[in-house]
Amino acid sequence: MLTKGGKTYSTHLNTTRSLIDQLVVAGKHVDDQNLINFLLINLQSSYTPFVTSFNFASQDTEFTFEDFQTKLLGFENVLKINQLLLQIMTTLFLLHVNQNYQPL
């Protein structure tokens, strides 16, 4: 599971959004672009492809926090699938090696 400070990024995003909502209630406006930039710089290195792509895409379009969240969680799902596939491939490889093992 991909985490930030022991929490999933999904939880981290929801917590961040909740804090922003509390600031708004208190009369403090937080711009979506500033929030997105803050979140981008706090992502793990495994998110570098996402950060690069998002920065490129946002040159022409301003994304809302909700748009950003959707794209980030979609990328997180891709990473999870890749991790699962790696585990499956490793298991299959080890099974194949064990089946073909012949002591000298």
ROSE-4610 file (N, C-alpha, C; in Angstrom, 1 decimal, always signed):
// ROSE-4610
residu = [M/M/M/L/L/L/T/T/T/K/K/K/G/G/G/G/G/G/K/K/K/T/T/T/Y/Y/Y/S/S/S/T/T/T/H/H/H/L/L/L/N/N/N/T/T/T/T/T/T/R/R/R/S/S/S/L/L/L/I/I/I/D/D/D/Q/Q/Q/L/L/L/V/V/V/V/V/V/A/A/A/G/G/G/K/K/K/H/H/H/V/V/V/D/D/D/D/D/D/Q/Q/Q/N/N/N/L/L/L/I/I/I/N/N/N/F/F/F/L/L/L/L/L/L/I/I/I/N/N/N/L/L/L/Q/Q/Q/S/S/S/S/S/S/Y/Y/Y/T/T/T/P/P/P/F/F/F/V/V/V/T/T/T/S/S/S/F/F/F/N/N/N/F/F/F/A/A/A/S/S/S/Q/Q/Q/D/D/D/T/T/T/E/E/E/F/F/F/T/T/T/F/F/F/E/E/E/D/D/D/F/F/F/Q/Q/Q/T/T/T/K/K/K/L/L/L/L/L/L/G/G/G/F/F/F/E/E/E/N/N/N/V/V/V/L/L/L/K/K/K/I/I/I/N/N/N/Q/Q/Q/L/L/L/L/L/L/L/L/L/Q/Q/Q/I/I/I/M/M/M/T/T/T/T/T/T/L/L/L/F/F/F/L/L/L/L/L/L/H/H/H/V/V/V/N/N/N/Q/Q/Q/N/N/N/Y/Y/Y/Q/Q/Q/P/P/P/L/L/L]
num = [1/1/1/2/2/2/3/3/3/4/4/4/5/5/5/6/6/6/7/7/7/8/8/8/9/9/9/10/10/10/11/11/11/12/12/12/13/13/13/14/14/14/15/15/15/16/16/16/17/17/17/18/18/18/19/19/19/20/20/20/21/21/21/22/22/22/23/23/23/24/24/24/25/25/25/26/26/26/27/27/27/28/28/28/29/29/29/30/30/30/31/31/31/32/32/32/33/33/33/34/34/34/35/35/35/36/36/36/37/37/37/38/38/38/39/39/39/40/40/40/41/41/41/42/42/42/43/43/43/44/44/44/45/45/45/46/46/46/47/47/47/48/48/48/49/49/49/50/50/50/51/51/51/52/52/52/53/53/53/54/54/54/55/55/55/56/56/56/57/57/57/58/58/58/59/59/59/60/60/60/61/61/61/62/62/62/63/63/63/64/64/64/65/65/65/66/66/66/67/67/67/68/68/68/69/69/69/70/70/70/71/71/71/72/72/72/73/73/73/74/74/74/75/75/75/76/76/76/77/77/77/78/78/78/79/79/79/80/80/80/81/81/81/82/82/82/83/83/83/84/84/84/85/85/85/86/86/86/87/87/87/88/88/88/89/89/89/90/90/90/91/91/91/92/92/92/93/93/93/94/94/94/95/95/95/96/96/96/97/97/97/98/98/98/99/99/99/100/100/100/101/101/101/102/102/102/103/103/103/104/104/104]
x = [+0.8/+0.0/+0.9/+0.6/+1.3/+0.9/+1.8/+1.5/+2.3/+1.7/+2.4/+2.2/+3.3/+3.2/+2.3/+2.3/+1.6/+0.1/-0.3/-1.7/-1.6/-2.7/-2.7/-2.8/-2.4/-2.6/-4.1/-4.9/-6.4/-6.8/-6.4/-6.7/-6.0/-4.7/-4.0/-4.7/-5.2/-5.9/-7.2/-7.9/-9.2/-8.9/-7.9/-7.5/-7.1/-6.3/-5.9/-7.2/-8.1/-9.3/-10.1/-10.2/-11.0/-10.4/-9.0/-8.4/-8.6/-8.6/-8.9/-10.3/-11.2/-12.6/-12.8/-12.0/-12.1/-11.5/-10.4/-9.9/-10.9/-11.6/-12.6/-13.7/-14.2/-15.2/-14.7/-13.4/-12.8/-12.5/-12.8/-12.7/-11.3/-10.6/-9.3/-9.4/-9.2/-9.3/-8.0/-8.0/-6.8/-7.1/-6.3/-6.4/-6.1/-6.9/-6.6/-5.2/-4.7/-3.4/-2.3/-2.4/-1.5/-1.6/-2.8/-3.0/-2.4/-2.6/-2.1/-0.6/+0.0/+1.5/+2.0/+1.4/+1.8/+1.8/+0.7/+0.6/+1.6/+1.9/+2.8/+4.2/+4.6/+6.0/+6.2/+5.1/+5.2/+5.0/+4.9/+4.7/+6.0/+5.9/+7.1/+7.7/+8.9/+9.6/+8.9/+8.2/+7.5/+6.4/+6.1/+5.1/+5.7/+7.0/+7.7/+7.0/+6.7/+6.0/+4.7/+3.9/+2.7/+2.9/+3.9/+4.2/+4.6/+5.5/+5.9/+4.8/+4.0/+2.8/+1.8/+1.6/+0.6/+1.1/+2.4/+2.9/+2.9/+3.1/+3.0/+1.6/+0.6/-0.8/-1.3/-0.8/-1.4/-0.8/+0.1/+0.6/-0.5/-1.4/-2.5/-3.8/-4.0/-5.2/-5.1/-5.9/-5.9/-6.8/-6.3/-7.1/-7.6/-8.8/-9.4/-8.8/-8.9/-8.5/-9.1/-10.4/-11.1/-10.5/-10.2/-9.6/-8.2/-7.5/-6.1/-6.3/-7.2/-7.4/-7.8/-8.7/-9.1/-7.9/-7.1/-5.9/-4.9/-4.6/-3.7/-4.1/-5.4/-5.8/-5.8/-6.1/-6.0/-4.6/-3.6/-2.2/-1.8/-2.3/-2.1/-2.6/-3.7/-4.3/-3.3/-2.8/-1.8/-0.6/-0.1/+1.0/+0.7/-0.5/-0.9/-1.0/-1.5/-1.6/-0.2/+0.7/+2.1/+2.7/+2.5/+3.1/+2.5/+1.2/+0.6/+1.1/+1.3/+1.8/+3.3/+4.0/+5.4/+5.4/+4.5/+4.5/+4.1/+3.1/+2.7/+3.8/+4.5/+5.6/+6.7/+7.0/+8.1/+7.7/+6.4/+5.9/+6.0/+5.6/+5.6/+7.1/+7.9/+9.4/+9.9/+9.6/+10.1/+9.6/+8.3/+7.7/+8.4/+8.7/+9.3/+10.7/+11.5/+12.8/+12.8/+11.9/+11.8/+11.4/+10.5/+10.1/+11.3/+12.2/+13.3/+14.6/+14.5/+15.7/+16.1/+17.3/+17.8/+19.2/+19.2/+20.5/+21.6/+22.8/+24.0/+24.4]
y = [-1.2/+0.0/+1.2/+2.2/+3.5/+4.4/+4.9/+5.7/+7.0/+7.9/+9.1/+9.3/+9.2/+9.3/+8.2/+7.0/+5.9/+5.8/+6.8/+6.8/+6.6/+6.0/+5.9/+7.3/+7.5/+8.8/+9.2/+8.2/+8.5/+9.2/+8.6/+9.2/+10.5/+10.6/+11.9/+13.0/+12.7/+13.7/+14.1/+13.1/+13.4/+14.3/+14.0/+14.7/+16.2/+16.3/+17.6/+18.4/+17.8/+18.5/+18.9/+18.1/+18.4/+19.6/+19.7/+20.8/+22.1/+22.0/+23.1/+23.6/+22.7/+23.1/+23.8/+23.4/+24.1/+25.5/+25.6/+27.0/+27.9/+27.3/+28.1/+28.6/+27.7/+28.0/+29.1/+29.1/+30.2/+31.5/+31.5/+32.7/+32.8/+31.7/+31.7/+30.9/+31.6/+30.9/+30.3/+29.0/+28.4/+28.0/+28.6/+28.4/+27.0/+26.4/+25.0/+24.8/+25.8/+25.6/+25.5/+26.3/+26.3/+24.9/+24.5/+23.2/+22.1/+22.1/+21.1/+21.1/+22.3/+22.4/+21.8/+22.1/+21.6/+20.1/+19.5/+18.1/+17.4/+18.1/+17.5/+17.4/+18.4/+18.4/+17.4/+16.9/+16.0/+14.5/+14.3/+12.9/+12.1/+10.8/+10.0/+9.9/+9.5/+9.5/+8.5/+7.5/+6.6/+7.4/+8.6/+9.4/+10.4/+10.3/+11.3/+11.3/+10.1/+10.2/+10.9/+10.7/+11.5/+13.0/+13.4/+14.8/+15.4/+14.7/+15.3/+15.4/+14.4/+14.5/+15.5/+15.6/+16.6/+18.0/+18.2/+19.6/+20.0/+19.0/+19.3/+19.6/+18.8/+19.0/+20.3/+20.7/+21.9/+23.2/+23.1/+24.3/+24.9/+24.1/+24.5/+24.6/+23.9/+23.8/+24.0/+24.8/+24.8/+23.7/+22.9/+21.8/+22.1/+21.7/+21.9/+20.8/+21.0/+20.0/+18.6/+18.6/+17.4/+16.7/+17.5/+16.9/+16.3/+17.0/+16.5/+15.2/+15.2/+14.1/+12.8/+13.0/+11.9/+11.4/+12.3/+11.8/+11.2/+11.7/+11.1/+9.7/+9.6/+8.3/+7.3/+7.7/+6.9/+6.4/+7.3/+6.9/+5.9/+6.2/+5.3/+3.9/+3.8/+2.5/+1.8/+2.5/+1.9/+1.4/+2.1/+1.7/+0.4/+0.4/-0.8/-2.1/-1.9/-3.0/-3.4/-2.5/-2.9/-3.6/-3.2/-3.9/-5.4/-5.5/-6.8/-7.7/-7.1/-7.9/-8.4/-7.5/-7.8/-9.0/-9.0/-10.1/-11.4/-11.3/-12.5/-13.1/-12.2/-12.6/-13.2/-12.6/-13.2/-14.6/-14.7/-16.0/-17.0/-16.7/-17.6/-18.0/-17.1/-17.3/-18.3/-18.0/-18.9/-20.3/-20.4/-21.8/-22.5/-21.8/-22.4/-22.8/-22.0/-22.4/-23.6/-23.6/-24.8/-26.1/-26.0/-27.2/-27.8/-26.9/-27.3/-27.5/-27.4/-27.6/-29.0/-29.3/-30.7/-30.6/-31.3/-31.3/-31.9/-31.4/-31.9/-33.3]
z = [+0.0/+0.0/+0.0/-0.8/-0.9/+0.2/+0.9/+2.1/+2.2/+3.0/+3.4/+4.9/+5.7/+7.1/+7.7/+7.2/+7.7/+7.2/+6.4/+5.9/+4.4/+3.9/+2.4/+1.8/+0.6/-0.1/-0.2/-0.3/-0.3/+1.0/+2.1/+3.4/+3.6/+3.1/+3.2/+2.4/+1.2/+0.4/+1.1/+1.7/+2.4/+3.6/+4.3/+5.5/+5.1/+4.1/+3.6/+3.2/+2.4/+2.0/+3.2/+4.2/+5.4/+6.1/+6.2/+6.8/+6.0/+4.7/+3.8/+4.0/+4.1/+4.4/+5.7/+6.7/+8.0/+7.9/+7.1/+6.9/+6.2/+5.2/+4.5/+5.4/+6.3/+7.3/+8.2/+8.5/+9.3/+8.6/+7.3/+6.5/+5.8/+5.7/+5.0/+3.7/+2.6/+1.3/+0.9/+0.5/+0.0/-1.5/-2.3/-3.8/-4.1/-5.0/-5.5/-6.0/-6.7/-7.3/-6.3/-5.2/-4.1/-3.4/-3.2/-2.5/-3.4/-4.7/-5.6/-5.6/-5.6/-5.6/-4.3/-3.2/-1.9/-1.9/-2.4/-2.4/-3.4/-4.6/-5.5/-5.0/-4.2/-3.7/-2.5/-2.0/-0.9/-1.3/-2.6/-3.1/-3.1/-2.9/-2.9/-4.3/-4.4/-5.7/-6.7/-6.2/-7.2/-7.9/-7.5/-8.2/-9.2/-9.4/-10.3/-11.7/-12.3/-13.6/-13.6/-12.5/-12.3/-12.2/-11.4/-11.2/-12.5/-13.2/-14.5/-15.5/-15.6/-16.5/-16.1/-14.8/-14.3/-14.5/-14.3/-14.5/-16.0/-16.9/-18.3/-18.7/-18.2/-18.5/-18.0/-16.8/-16.2/-16.7/-17.7/-18.4/-19.2/-19.7/-20.6/-19.9/-18.8/-18.1/-16.6/-15.9/-14.5/-14.0/-13.1/-12.6/-11.2/-10.9/-9.6/-8.7/-7.4/-6.5/-6.7/-7.1/-7.3/-8.6/-9.6/-10.8/-10.5/-9.7/-9.2/-8.5/-7.5/-6.7/-7.5/-8.5/-9.4/-10.1/-10.7/-11.5/-10.6/-9.4/-8.5/-8.0/-7.7/-7.2/-8.3/-9.6/-10.7/-10.9/-10.7/-10.8/-9.7/-8.5/-7.4/-7.7/-8.3/-8.7/-9.7/-10.6/-11.6/-10.8/-9.9/-9.1/-8.3/-7.7/-7.0/-7.9/-9.1/-10.1/-10.4/-10.7/-11.0/-9.9/-8.7/-7.5/-7.5/-7.7/-7.7/-8.8/-10.0/-11.1/-10.8/-10.2/-9.9/-8.9/-7.9/-6.9/-7.6/-8.5/-9.2/-10.1/-10.8/-11.7/-10.9/-9.7/-8.9/-8.3/-7.9/-7.5/-8.6/-9.8/-10.9/-11.2/-11.2/-11.5/-10.4/-9.1/-8.1/-8.2/-8.6/-8.8/-9.9/-11.0/-12.1/-11.8/-11.0/-10.6/-9.7/-8.8/-7.8/-8.6/-9.6/-10.3/-11.1/-11.6/-12.5/-11.7/-10.4/-9.6/-9.5/-9.8/-9.6/-8.9/-7.7/-6.9/-7.7/-7.5/-8.2/-7.7]
